Amino acid sequence: MERGQKEEEGGGGGGDAGGGPKYSWFTWFVVLALLGVWSSLAVVYFDIVDYDSVIARAKEFHMNFSEVLQGKLTAYDTDGDGDFDVEDAKVLLGLTKDGGGSANAESLEEVLDILAEEGSDWIYGFFTFLYDVVSSPIERGEEEEEGKEAAAVKERMEKEKAEKERMEKEKAEKERAERERLARERAEKERQEMERLAKEKEERERLEKERLARERAEKERIERERITKERERIVKEKERMAREKAEKERLEKERMAKEKAEKERMERELFPPSSMIIFPFSLSSIFDAVNINCLSFHVSQEQQRNRPRRSSKKKVKPNKPTFSPTQRSVFYSYILKVSSSFSPSTPAKKKKPKLFNKFDKTIKAEIDAAEKLRKKGKVEEALRAFETLVQKYPQSPRARYGKAQAEDDMAEKMRSNDMLQRAINTYREAAELPDVTPDLLKATLKRRAERQQFLGRMRGSLATLEKLVQLFPDDISLKNDLGVAHLLLGDNKGAKKVYEEVLAVSPGNGFAKVHYGFILKSENKIAESIPYLREGLESGEPGTDDGRFYFHLGDALQRVGDNSAYDWYELGHKRGHFASVWQRSLYNVNGLKAQPWWTPKETGYTDLVKTLERNWKTIRDEALAMMDQNTGVFIPEEENLREKGEWGQYTLWQQGRKVGNACEGVPKTCSLLEKYPEATGCKRGQIKFSVMQPGTHVWPHTGPTNCRLRMHLGLVIPKQGCKIRCTNQTREWEEGKVLIFDDSFEHEVWQDADSYRLIFIVDVWHPELTQYQRQTLSPI
């Protein structure tokens, strides 16, 4: 019963059917309201919350929330005013008279989703937004006031935003302007750099064009000079041949006139008009017959042996003249005298050399095919062909000789010393094979000797030539070549012996005579050398028309006081060996300005001349100190240029290089000169002190080259008695002054003073030589 009553009491209060607390919702609401009121009083009384800040933050949040959401909710603008506002929300909530539909419900759901995405603060904004929707007009009026304040805040923020945007735009504009400025500067730098590079390229091209133009002009000048010289040589050669022809014709006419006169004289002596002897033939026919027979006296013994023997039985023809022993003696004495003045007019026909032995003749077609390739210039193919022949026929001398020739040609093409050495070895192999024909043996060994000399193997070449002379002792030309080989080795004694043997068997050999005369002169046998040099040159034989022989013959004649020396110098000049009668150097560069005496300004070396003249006392004092300490450093002149006296030299530079430690004794002098490469780098000159004692005379002589000029600085000069002649001008030295002359011209020195003469000699490059020529000319 009690339980049923309780259930009835609790059934109207909505208690828990399961026996829980029996309190209604209203009770709980009242309790919560009272708690809220008392909490509010407590908060207000104790001033726990700053309501002003809360309201301000709520308003600020409201404005910020609105700004954030406007961008996302504009799509739900239903009244077309461009933003999402209260009226749009009412439509979505279905609070307008049009009511809402499923579309509005979906839109509202999307709006709520957007609000949910923005976070917990959006919930607060959403309830505030709902409050705006359902609030009364009075409350909205209050909110409008708050909205105005918010609008003011918003306007301020917009202004701040606009200001910020303006500042950002200005900053961006400045950055853009800065970037443009930097871009312009970079473009300007690039343009200037391109202009600079273009100018440099243009300058390089201009310089290159000028260089090429100069080189082309130089080549054209050299070619013109070469052509001019060649034309002059041809003209001179024609003139020489014309003179020789005229001279031969004159001599021939004189000889014939003499013969005719001699015939007439003998006719008168042997057959005077008073004699009544009548011959059935003319006397001239006898002379003709005898002259023809007389030619046999010049035939060699070998030719005599090879002649067919005549029968000892001779038929006596009728009317054959008979002469007495006296008449026959007169005839033959005259014939021998006349015949000795000329040689047969028809030289022996030159035989074709026999290079093929019996075996080589069987393979001649193959050898000729390979040789044809070589002669056509197909060197590689020819070499391969001859190598194949040598492998196929190892005992063939002609095939091995052809291989050597092909290797020789290949060495020329490749400019290869190794290939040339191969050819030399192959020539030796060909000569050592059995059954080599004499002509092939001679050709092989002679070519081997020539190539050995070219390669600088002088002793090997000498050995090859000695073997040749042993194999062919009657060949005079081989002996002459052997003599030259001795001279190339500096073995004048061996060469002299060879040429004495040649002249013993062939006294008229011009080649041997000029070389023998050259050797005698080098031994200072001046008078003895003259006839050999003169007769050798007069022979006109191959190998005699050499400037050295004209040079030494003229020098020898000058030393014995024979003025015909200048006739030979003139002839040497006409033959193209000398630049002029006065300028007789042999190692020259064509086209250089030629004059005996020069001024410093003409040379272009005025700085060097001024340095020498300003410091001449320093140079003199160092030289005198060396003379006092050690006169042995002054070496006597060794070129055999003195007629008499003493002449010493102390050399500092030679051929463009310092001489040992010579500068240690004269350091200041060397230091002065090291700044002038035209002197210290002159590979065809010297820098030296020269001391000459009283009573010295230096023969007239010339230097070896026209590529240098010679400076003389006077250091110790006696007042009288010292002079130098160059060509036909004579000058004297002065202390502290420089004389400049071209020593390729003839010059002569006299020292007839009472004390020694000391000068400083400085050779310099000829000023017209190019830098390339100075670098590439060989030293002298």
ZALO-126924 format. One record per residue (C-alpha): x, y, z. Coordinates in steps of 0.05 Angstrom, whole numbers. Each point is the difference from the previous one (the first is absolute). Layout:
<pts>
px,py,pz
X,Y,Z
...
</pts>
This chain:
<pts>
px,py,pz
0,0,0
54,47,21
38,-17,-62
-60,15,-43
-13,66,34
71,21,-12
-6,-18,-72
-62,41,-7
32,59,34
59,-3,-43
-35,-14,-65
-21,73,-9
69,28,15
35,-36,-54
47,-37,49
41,-59,-16
-41,-61,-7
58,-39,25
-2,32,70
47,61,-10
-9,73,25
-69,28,-9
16,72,-22
-31,36,-59
35,40,-54
-29,62,28
34,-13,65
66,-5,-34
-12,62,-41
-16,40,63
63,-26,33
43,19,-60
-32,68,-5
14,15,72
72,-23,-8
6,45,-61
-29,60,38
44,-10,59
61,-12,-45
-16,64,-38
-7,39,65
65,-29,24
35,18,-64
-28,71,0
11,10,74
70,-25,1
16,30,-69
27,-66,-25
-12,12,-76
18,61,-41
-64,6,-41
26,57,-43
57,-41,-26
-45,-59,-11
-50,41,-40
56,32,-40
30,-67,-16
-68,-28,-19
-11,58,-46
69,-6,-30
-12,-74,-9
-66,14,-32
32,46,-51
58,-46,-13
-46,-60,-4
-45,38,-50
60,18,-44
25,-72,0
-68,-29,-15
-22,50,-53
47,-29,-51
-28,-70,11
-75,17,10
-8,48,-59
-22,-59,-41
-63,-4,43
-22,73,-13
-75,-7,-13
-21,74,-5
55,19,-51
31,56,42
71,-30,-9
11,-27,71
-29,-51,50
-42,36,53
-59,-10,47
-51,1,-55
36,-56,-36
3,-40,65
-75,9,11
-14,-28,-68
44,-61,16
-34,-9,68
-69,4,-31
-21,62,40
-25,40,-60
-70,-3,-26
25,-40,-59
18,-54,48
58,-49,-10
7,-60,-41
46,-58,-7
49,44,-40
3,51,57
10,-56,50
58,-26,-41
30,70,-5
-8,10,75
35,-67,12
58,23,-45
4,65,39
4,-37,65
54,-45,-28
40,62,-19
-8,27,70
20,-66,30
64,-1,-42
22,67,29
4,-29,71
-29,11,69
-1,76,-7
-46,-9,-59
-52,-32,46
1,63,41
-8,41,-63
-56,-45,-23
-41,10,64
14,74,-5
-25,-2,-71
-63,-38,22
-10,52,53
0,53,-53
-51,-38,-39
-51,-13,56
12,62,42
-52,54,5
7,67,-36
20,34,64
57,-49,12
19,9,-73
4,74,10
50,-11,55
37,-47,-45
-1,53,-54
35,47,47
50,-54,13
2,-12,-76
17,72,-11
57,-6,49
20,-63,-35
-6,35,-67
46,54,27
49,-52,22
-8,-35,-67
10,66,-36
62,12,41
25,-69,-15
-16,9,-73
39,65,1
57,-36,34
-7,-55,-51
-2,50,-56
60,36,29
35,-67,8
-17,-17,-72
23,68,-23
65,-9,37
7,-70,-28
-14,27,-69
52,55,10
49,-52,25
-16,-45,-58
7,60,-47
67,18,31
23,-73,-6
-24,-2,-71
35,66,-15
63,-27,35
-4,-64,-40
-9,41,-64
59,44,19
43,-61,14
-23,-31,-65
17,64,-37
68,3,33
12,-74,-15
-22,11,-72
45,61,-5
59,-39,28
-13,-57,-48
-5,50,-57
66,33,21
32,-68,8
-24,-21,-69
25,65,-29
68,-11,35
4,-71,-26
-21,23,-69
54,54,1
52,-49,25
-20,-50,-54
2,56,-52
68,22,25
26,-72,-1
-27,-9,-70
31,66,-21
68,-19,30
-6,-69,-32
-16,31,-67
59,47,7
46,-58,20
-24,-41,-59
7,60,-45
71,11,25
17,-73,-8
-31,-1,-69
37,63,-19
65,-30,28
-11,-64,-39
-16,40,-63
62,42,11
43,-62,10
-32,-33,-60
12,63,-42
72,1,24
7,-73,-16
-29,9,-69
43,61,-11
61,-36,23
-17,-61,-42
-10,45,-60
67,33,14
32,-68,8
-30,-23,-66
23,64,-34
69,-8,31
1,-73,-20
-19,18,-71
53,53,-1
51,-49,28
-19,-52,-52
3,52,-54
68,22,23
24,-72,5
-28,-15,-69
33,63,-28
65,-19,35
-3,-70,-27
-14,25,-70
58,49,7
47,-54,25
-24,-47,-54
13,53,-53
68,15,28
16,-75,3
-22,-10,-72
39,61,-22
62,-25,36
-8,-69,-30
-8,29,-69
60,45,8
41,-58,28
-21,-44,-58
20,52,-50
67,11,36
15,-75,0
-19,-5,-73
50,54,-15
54,-32,43
-11,-72,-21
-19,12,-72
30,64,-25
-23,24,-68
68,-15,-31
-8,-74,12
-29,-36,-59
-33,-55,42
-71,-9,-21
-50,-38,43
-62,-30,-28
-39,22,63
-8,65,40
41,14,62
-63,18,39
-25,-71,-9
63,-25,33
-10,47,58
-72,-21,6
19,-73,1
55,12,50
-46,43,44
-51,-56,1
53,-51,19
26,47,52
-65,-1,37
14,-71,20
54,26,46
-56,23,47
-35,-67,2
7,-37,65
40,-64,5
-64,-39,13
-30,25,-65
64,-18,-36
-4,-71,28
-72,-7,-22
14,21,-71
2,-57,-51
71,-18,-21
20,15,-70
35,-50,-44
75,8,-1
0,-8,-74
-12,66,-35
-13,9,-72
41,55,-32
-43,45,-41
30,32,-61
18,73,2
3,-1,77
48,57,21
64,-18,37
36,48,47
70,2,25
11,-10,75
13,74,8
-64,20,-36
-40,-51,40
30,27,65
-19,71,-19
-71,-22,-18
-12,-37,65
33,53,43
-47,51,-28
-60,-45,5
14,-16,73
10,74,15
-66,19,-31
-39,-59,27
21,16,71
-38,66,-4
-68,-33,-7
-38,-62,19
-47,-41,-43
-61,39,-18
-46,-60,7
-3,-26,72
-12,-73,13
-73,-19,2
-24,-10,71
-21,-72,11
-64,-17,35
16,-31,68
-13,-74,7
-42,-10,63
-29,-69,-13
37,-65,9
-23,-64,-34
-51,-17,53
-27,71,4
-12,-2,-75
-49,-58,11
-42,44,47
11,65,-36
-75,10,-14
-17,-3,74
58,47,18
-19,49,-55
-72,1,25
22,19,70
50,50,-27
-55,32,-42
-40,12,63
60,33,33
13,46,-59
-73,21,-1
7,23,72
-43,-56,30
53,-12,53
-42,-42,49
-24,-47,-55
71,-5,-29
29,-17,68
-52,-54,12
14,-29,-70
75,-2,11
-8,-30,70
-42,-55,-31
54,-11,-53
55,-4,53
-40,-51,40
-14,-40,-64
71,7,-29
48,13,59
62,-10,-44
-21,54,-51
49,60,4
-44,43,-44
-63,-13,41
38,17,64
28,63,-32
-71,21,-22
-24,-10,72
57,45,25
-19,53,-51
-74,-3,21
20,7,73
45,58,-19
-59,34,-35
-45,-15,59
50,32,47
-1,63,-42
-76,1,1
-6,-14,75
60,42,19
21,-60,42
71,-15,21
-21,-69,23
-26,-17,-70
63,28,-31
42,-45,45
-42,-59,-24
17,19,-71
75,5,16
-2,-70,30
-38,-27,-60
52,30,-47
54,-38,39
-40,-65,-5
-7,9,-75
75,11,-8
17,-62,41
-43,-48,-41
37,-48,-47
2,11,-75
-11,76,2
17,34,-65
57,51,4
-45,57,-21
-52,-18,52
53,-7,54
29,68,-16
-69,34,-2
-20,-33,65
62,18,41
4,70,-29
-72,15,20
12,-31,68
60,47,12
-41,60,-22
-57,-16,48
49,-14,57
29,69,-10
-70,30,-1
-15,-34,66
65,25,30
33,-69,1
66,28,-28
44,-57,22
-48,-51,-27
-2,37,-66
77,1,-1
2,-75,10
-50,-11,-56
40,43,-48
65,-34,18
-33,-67,-18
-23,30,-66
70,24,-17
28,-69,16
-52,-32,-46
8,51,-56
71,28,5
-2,30,-70
-61,44,14
29,69,13
-68,29,20
-4,-49,58
68,22,25
-22,72,-4
-61,-16,42
45,-36,50
42,63,6
-62,41,15
-20,-51,54
68,11,33
-11,76,-2
-69,-7,31
32,-36,58
53,54,7
53,-49,-23
39,46,-47
60,-45,2
-40,-60,-26
-34,43,-53
68,27,-23
26,-71,-9
-60,-20,-42
4,61,-46
75,-10,-9
-15,-71,-25
-54,27,-47
46,54,-29
55,-52,-9
-43,-39,-48
-42,58,-26
41,65,3
-54,41,-34
-58,-20,47
-31,68,18
-40,-27,58
62,-28,34
39,63,-14
-48,49,34
-6,-45,61
75,-11,3
12,75,-6
-51,11,55
38,-48,46
67,33,-15
-29,69,17
-28,-26,66
72,-23,15
21,73,-13
38,-21,-63
-28,61,-35
44,4,-62
-4,-75,-12
-76,-1,3
-10,53,-53
14,-40,-64
-43,-59,22
-59,45,18
7,41,-64
8,-60,-47
-56,-38,35
-48,59,-10
23,10,-71
-16,-73,-16
-74,13,10
-11,-72,21
-61,-18,42
11,15,73
50,56,-11
-47,59,-9
-6,13,74
4,67,36
49,-27,51
53,-13,-53
-8,70,-30
3,27,71
65,-36,18
34,12,-67
-13,74,6
23,1,72
64,-37,-18
14,48,-57
-11,60,47
49,-28,50
55,-6,-52
-16,70,-26
-32,-21,-66
-55,49,-20
-31,-52,-46
-36,-22,63
-55,50,-15
-8,-30,-70
-17,-66,33
-46,34,50
-35,34,-59
-8,-68,-35
-27,-30,65
-50,57,4
-21,-11,-72
-10,-74,14
-47,19,57
46,-21,57
12,70,29
-48,58,10
54,46,-28
75,5,-8
5,30,70
-54,-40,35
23,-72,-4
-35,-36,58
-26,-69,-18
-58,-11,50
-49,55,-18
-73,20,2
-22,33,-65
-30,70,-2
34,30,62
26,71,-4
74,-2,-16
48,57,17
69,-2,33
-10,53,54
-62,13,42
-23,54,49
-36,-18,65
-64,31,-26
2,-43,-63
6,-63,41
-57,16,47
43,-21,59
12,69,29
-16,-22,72
55,-53,-3
50,50,-29
-17,52,54
8,-53,55
68,-21,-26
25,72,-7
-28,21,69
33,-59,35
63,-6,-40
46,13,59
-33,-55,41
8,-48,-58
72,21,-9
18,-7,73
-28,-71,3
39,-19,-63
64,29,28
-9,-37,65
-7,-65,-38
63,16,-40
39,15,64
-24,-61,39
2,-52,-55
22,17,-70
-12,-73,-18
-74,14,-9
18,39,-63
7,-57,-51
42,13,-62
-39,8,-65
-4,-68,-33
-30,15,-69
67,14,-34
-19,72,-15
65,33,25
59,14,-44
40,17,62
-6,22,73
-41,-22,60
-76,3,5
-38,-29,59
-75,-7,13
-41,-11,63
-70,-26,-21
-62,9,44
-56,-22,-48
5,-43,-62
-56,-25,-46
-52,31,46
25,-35,64
45,19,58
70,-31,-3
9,-41,64
13,44,61
31,57,-40
-49,50,29
24,-13,71
62,42,-14
-40,59,-30
-68,-2,35
-18,73,-10
14,-4,-75
-43,-62,-7
-56,31,41
-2,60,-46
-6,-44,-62
-53,-49,25
-54,52,-14
15,-1,-74
-21,-66,-34
20,28,-69
71,-10,25
-2,-58,51
-48,-39,-45
39,10,-65
14,-73,-20
45,23,-57
45,44,41
43,11,62
10,47,59
74,5,19
59,43,21
55,8,-51
71,21,17
51,11,-55
74,12,13
44,48,-40
26,-24,-67
-62,-41,-17
-31,-2,-69
-64,-37,-16
-8,-23,-72
-59,26,-41
-57,-48,15
-75,-6,4
-47,-29,52
-41,-62,-15
-70,30,-3
-39,63,-17
-49,-13,57
37,41,52
31,69,11
62,9,43
9,55,53
69,21,25
3,38,66
67,34,11
28,-14,70
76,12,-4
20,34,-65
70,28,-14
1,69,-29
30,-22,-67
12,-62,-40
-66,-39,7
-49,-1,-57
-50,-45,-36
-20,-2,-73
-68,-25,-25
-4,-1,-76
35,64,-21
-15,41,63
50,3,58
-19,23,71
31,2,69
-27,-18,69
-14,49,56
-4,-17,74
-73,-3,23
-28,2,-71
-33,-55,-42
18,-16,-72
-51,-42,-39
15,-38,-64
-23,-60,-40
57,-51,5
-26,-39,-60
36,54,-39
75,-4,-9
37,32,59
72,6,23
34,23,65
67,32,16
30,9,70
64,41,-8
-4,37,67
49,-4,58
-49,-34,49
-57,-50,-2
-69,15,-26
-61,-26,38
-72,1,-28
-66,-33,18
-34,-37,-59
-76,-9,0
-34,-35,-58
-75,14,-11
-52,-28,-47
-9,37,-66
-59,46,15
-40,-23,-61
-3,-73,22
-69,-20,25
-11,-32,68
-15,-66,-35
65,2,-38
39,16,63
-30,-61,34
9,-49,-58
68,19,-30
54,-50,16
57,22,46
68,21,-28
</pts>
